[in-house]
Amino acid sequence: GGVQGRRAAVGGDCDFGEAEFWEARYTEEGGDGVFDWWLGGYEMLRGHVEAATGGRREARVLDLGCGTSRLAEELHDDGYQNLIAADISPAAVQAMQHRNASSRPEIRWVEADALDMAEFEDGALDLVIDKCTMDAVSCASGRWNQNVVLLTWEACRVLREGGTYLVCSESMIPRDAFGFGHTTFDVSVEEVTDKRHAGGQAQFSTAYIYTAVKRSRSAEGARSPVPLAEALEEAAVADAKLEVATRDLIRYSAGHDDEHDEEDGLFDVPEYMQTLG
């Protein structure tokens, strides 16, 4: 079924996967806003960051898809000294540079595409933190699976062996993304249910923290990863099938009174549509 079955149910043809959406949003905010898709905050992540870095404040850390979130600032204030925060939106990067120019000049703010991080060399980082960036790029219409394949490939490439890709998500999309077999990650997941860590805010859905550790290619019993081209081909096939199914679902929904059907418990959609999630 692939990634986007879950995403289609959440947002359908939303614009979160398009760079233009985020540039317009951050431009409209005018540099004063703070946007955080992930409601958990740094307190929820601190233990995972400590485990991934071994407590080394000199670890090379990338906040991937930083937007105008406070994460990089909070990492800095917690003593991390080698921070890079990257986003595809020039407006977001400029806003964060301005916001931290005097108070946190050590943070390096970079304009970068998470699907093609040419700015970073292979094995350059110890930790990549993805706070709902994967959720966002998985919304790009027609490239749902292909985008997460590229994202996970790039995250794996820029990490050293033993480095960690820490993914915060409100979905099971990362689990499916790692399932294409094109990376050398060993993945574990924690379900987050304690809302006290979210500042008392009600969460939109169950949240997850995925810890993906890049293993050595020479590790005992390690399997060889699937070539990127092969994984992208599989993802493209899944995206094409999903696009057809999504159109069918839209047409089906247009012909039904959802409010009436919900009251009567009548959601008998075609069987193949139910398998998308």
N, C-alpha and C positions, 0 to 999 in steps of 0.2 A: 504493500500500500504506500510506503514511503512517508515522507515528512508531512506533506501539505494537507493530508486529510484532516488533521487536527487544526491546522491553521485556517483552512477554508471554513471550518465550522465557527471559528472565532471571529475572523475578520473578512473573509471572502476576498474581494478585490480591493482591499485597503491599500494605502500608499506608503506604508511604513518601510517597504523594501526599496523605495526610490530615493536617490540622493536629493532630488529636487524638493521632495516633501520636507526633509530635514533642514535644508538650506532656507526654505521659505519660513519654516517654523522659527528657527533661531534668528533669522533676520528680523522677523516680526517682534520677537522678544526684545531686540535692541541691546542685547548684552547684559541685561539686568536679571533675567530669569534663571531659575534652577529647575531643570526637568530631570526627573528620575522615574523611569519606567518601573524599575525594581523597587518595591516599597520597603524591603528589608533593611537597607542601610548598612553601613560599615560594621556595626556591632555584630550583625549576623555573619559577616564574612571574616572577621578578624582571626578566628581560630583556624579557618581554612588557609588563610594567607600565611599565618605563622607556620603551619605544618608544611606548606609548599616551599617556603623560603628557609625553613630550619631556624627561623628567628633572625636570620642575617639581614640587617638593615641595609647592607650594601648590595643586596640581590637586585638583578636587572629586571624591573617590573614594567609591563605594558598594560595600560588601561585601554582596551580596544573598543572604540565606539564610545568615547568619553562623553560626547555631547556637552551639556552644561551641568552634569552631575557633580556632586561634591566628592566622589570617590577618590580621585587623585589627590585632592586637597587633604582628605582625611588620612590617606596613606602617608603623605608627607608629614602631617602633624603627629603621626604615630612613629615617626623616626626613619621612614624609608627614604634613602638618599639618592637612589638611582632610578628615577621615575620618568617614564614617557607616557603621555596621554595623546591618543590619536583619534581623529574623527574625519569623516568624509566631507563634513560641512566646513567651508572656510569661515563662515560666520560664527560657528561654535568655537572653533580654534582661536579666532581673534578675540572673542568675548572672554575666553578663559585666560588667554595671555594677558589681556588688560586687567582682569580681575585679580590676577596673582603676580603681577609684575613686581610689586614691592614686597609683598608678604611671603611669596614662595617662588623666588626667581630661579630656584634649582630645577623645578619641573620643566621638562622639555615638551612643548606642545607641537604636534605634528599633524599636518593634513595628509591623510592616507586612506586608501580604499582597503577595507578589511579583506576583500576578495583577491587582492593583488598587491601585497605589501612590499613593493620594490624597494622601499626605504630601509628595509631591515635585511641583514645578511642571514644566511642559514646558521642556526644554532646560536643566535646572538642574545637570546633572552632566557631568564630563569623561570619567569612566571608571566603568563598572559591571562588577564582577567576580562571576561566577556560578561557584562551585566545586561543581559537581554538583547545584545547585538544579534545573536543568532535568531532570536525570535523575530527581530525586525527584518533581517535580510531574507528570512523564509517567507515573507509576505509579497515578494516581487512576483507579480503575475506571470505565469508561464515558465518561471525559472526557480520554483520553490525548492526542489531537490538539488538542482545544479548549484544554486547559490550556497547551500550549506555544505556541499561537497567541497567547493572552492574555499570556503571559510575554514573548515576543519583542516584541509590540506595546508593552507598558509599558516595556521596556528602551529601545526606540527613542524613545519619547515623552519620557522623562526626560533623554535625552542631548542635548547640543548638537550641531549639525552639525559633523562632524569628530571627534566623540567616539567612544569605543570600548566595545563590549560584549565582554568577554573571558570566554569560556565554557570551563570545564574539564569534560570528560566522559569517561566510560568507554564511550561508545557513539557511533553515528552519528546519534543522535536530533537533535542540533542542526542537522545538515545538512538533515534532512527538515523540521524546524520552520521554517527560513528559506525553505524551498521553497514555502511558501504564498503568497509574493509580496506580503504585506501591509506589509512594512517597507521602509525605504530603506537597507538595509545592503549593503555590499560585503564579502563573507566569504572568508576564507582559513583553512586548517586545517593544523595541524602534528601529525603522529603522533609520540607520545612513546614511545621504546623503550629509552632509556638508563636502566636501573634505578638507576644511581649517584645520579641526581637524586632518587630516591625513598627515600634513606637506606638503600639496600641491601635494602629490603623487596620481596618478590615482589608484583607487581601482579595483581589479579584478572583483568584483561583489558588489551588494548591501550588506551592512553589517548590523548586528543586535546585539543589546545588550539585553539579557534576564535577568530579575531580578526575581529570584525564592526565595520566602521567606518561610521558614519552619514554618508551623502553628502548633499550639498545637493540640494534638490528642483530647483534651477535648473541643476544641473551638466549639461554638454553630454552629450547622449545618454542622460540619465537617464530611466528609464521611470516612469510613474505607478504608485504602489503600489495593490494591490487593496484596496478598502474593508474595514475590519475585519469588518463584518457578513457580507460575502461570504466572507471567509476562514473565519469561524466556521461558516458554513453548510456549507462544503466539509468542514471538520474534523468537524462533527457527523455528516455522512453517512459519513465514513470510520470514525468511532467506532462507529456503529451496525452497519456491516458487520463490523467487527473483533469486536464483542461476540458476534455470531452465530458467527463463525469460532472464537473462543476457546471458546465453549460446546461446539462440535462437537469441537474438539481435546481438551478435557477428557474428553468422553464417549469419544472414540476411545482416549485414553491409558488410561482406566479399564478398557478391554476387552483390554489387551495387557500381556504380561509384559515390561516395559522391559529388565530385566536380561538375560533370555533373548534378546530381540530384538537388543540391543546386541552380545551375543557373536556372533550369527549375521549381524550387519550388516543386519537386517531392519527398516528404518525406512521403510516404504512408506506414508507418510501421504498423504492425498488431495492432488492437485496444487495446489489453490487454497490449502491451508494452507502449503505450502512457499513460496509467494510473499509471505507476510506479512513475512519478514525481508529 
